[in-house]
Amino acid sequence: MAGNIKDKEAFQRLNFLYQAAHCVLAQNPENVELARFYCFTQKTIAKRLVLRQDPSVKRTICKKCCSLLIPGVTSTVRQKRGPRRHRVTVIRCLSCGLTRRFPNNPKHQLWVDQPEAQLENQPQPETQNPSSKAAVQSNNPHESSSVDSSAQNLAT
């Protein structure tokens, strides 16, 4: 599957930037600006090349300030009960204060994780060459009779 990826080098670069942001914050938690720069660069590359990132990666980057969301370092994570007793995970960025809520339902499944979202499971449309279409049209008795009747009307 890795050989089929269109922009393999671009994904490798995105992966490197994401890992570099993690390493910078792991070594010194005060280097938030450098990690933010790496995440911002990752986001702009993905936009420019129109690449889809995995939801697990997108959930760990703040949409407002592009900082890496690491619980206890750059963000706070809380489990709350939402409306109608649904469990919700609330992630708050400590840099800009943006709050994001994610459903915390054990039965919840992301679209990309569902089997019908995978290209391998999609039904392939049958391609017909023009000669087979002509054969199908000639086998249809209703179409040929309407052509014959219109030809007879012109002859009279």
C-alpha positions in Angstrom: 0.0 0.0 0.0 2.9 2.4 0.8 4.0 2.1 -2.9 0.6 3.3 -4.1 0.6 6.6 -2.2 0.7 9.5 -4.6 2.8 11.9 -2.5 4.9 9.6 -0.5 7.6 12.2 0.1 5.2 14.8 1.2 3.6 12.4 3.7 7.1 11.6 5.0 7.8 15.3 5.4 4.6 15.8 7.3 5.4 12.9 9.5 8.9 14.3 10.2 7.5 17.7 11.2 4.9 16.1 13.5 7.6 14.0 15.2 10.0 16.9 15.4 7.3 19.0 17.2 6.8 16.1 19.7 10.5 15.8 20.3 11.0 19.5 20.9 8.3 19.6 23.5 9.5 16.3 25.1 13.0 17.7 25.5 12.0 21.2 26.7 8.3 22.0 27.4 9.1 25.7 27.1 9.8 25.4 23.4 6.2 25.8 22.5 6.9 28.4 19.7 9.2 26.0 17.8 6.7 23.2 18.0 4.0 25.6 16.9 6.2 26.6 13.9 6.6 22.9 12.9 2.9 22.2 13.2 2.0 25.4 11.2 4.5 24.3 8.5 2.9 20.8 8.5 -0.6 22.3 8.1 0.4 24.7 5.3 2.1 21.9 3.4 -1.0 19.6 3.7 -3.2 22.5 2.5 -1.0 23.4 -0.4 -0.7 19.8 -1.7 -4.3 19.0 -0.8 -3.4 16.0 1.4 -5.8 14.4 3.9 -4.3 13.9 7.3 -5.5 11.2 9.7 -8.1 12.4 12.3 -5.8 11.3 15.1 -3.2 13.8 13.9 -5.6 16.6 13.4 -7.1 16.1 16.9 -3.7 16.8 18.4 -3.1 20.1 16.7 -5.0 23.3 17.7 -7.0 24.7 14.9 -6.6 28.3 16.1 -2.9 28.7 17.0 -1.4 25.5 15.5 0.2 24.4 18.7 0.6 20.7 19.5 -1.9 19.6 22.1 -0.1 17.4 24.7 -2.2 16.8 27.9 -0.6 18.6 30.9 1.9 20.5 28.8 0.0 22.5 26.2 -3.5 21.5 26.9 -6.0 20.3 29.6 -8.2 17.3 29.0 -11.5 16.8 30.9 -14.2 14.1 30.8 -17.7 15.6 31.1 -21.2 14.5 30.7 -22.9 16.4 27.9 -26.5 16.8 27.1 -28.7 13.7 27.5 -26.0 12.0 29.6 -23.6 11.6 26.6 -19.9 11.4 27.6 -17.7 14.1 26.1 -13.9 14.7 26.1 -13.1 18.4 26.3 -9.6 19.5 25.2 -8.6 23.1 26.0 -5.5 24.7 24.5 -3.5 26.6 27.1 -2.0 29.0 24.5 -5.1 30.4 22.9 -7.9 29.0 25.0 -9.7 27.1 22.2 -12.0 24.4 23.5 -12.8 21.3 21.4 -15.3 18.6 22.3 -15.2 15.0 21.1 -17.8 12.3 21.7 -16.5 9.7 24.1 -18.9 6.9 23.1 -17.4 3.4 23.0 -19.7 2.6 20.0 -18.7 5.8 18.1 -16.7 5.0 15.0 -15.0 7.6 12.7 -16.0 7.6 9.0 -12.4 6.7 8.0 -12.5 3.6 10.2 -15.7 2.2 8.7 -15.4 -0.5 6.0 -17.4 1.4 3.4 -15.0 4.4 3.5 -12.1 2.2 2.3 -11.5 2.3 -1.5 -10.8 -1.4 -1.6 -14.4 -2.1 -0.4 -16.0 0.2 -3.0 -17.8 -1.6 -5.9 -16.0 -1.0 -9.1 -18.2 0.3 -12.0 -18.3 -2.0 -15.0 -16.6 -0.4 -17.9 -18.1 -1.2 -21.3 -16.3 -0.6 -24.6 -18.3 1.0 -27.4 -18.8 -2.3 -29.3 -20.5 -3.9 -26.4 -22.8 -0.9 -26.0 -23.8 -1.2 -29.6 -24.5 -4.9 -29.1 -26.7 -4.1 -26.1 -28.7 -1.5 -28.1 -29.2 -3.8 -31.0 -30.6 -6.5 -28.7 -33.3 -4.2 -27.4 -36.5 -4.9 -29.5 -38.4 -1.7 -28.4 -35.8 0.7 -29.7 -35.5 -1.0 -33.1 -39.3 -1.1 -33.6 -39.6 2.6 -32.9 -36.9 3.4 -35.5 -38.7 1.1 -38.0 -42.1 2.7 -37.4 -40.6 6.2 -37.8 -39.0 5.1 -41.1 -42.3 3.7 -42.3 -44.1 7.0 -41.4 -41.5 8.9 -43.5 -41.9 6.5 -46.5 -45.7 7.1 -46.6 
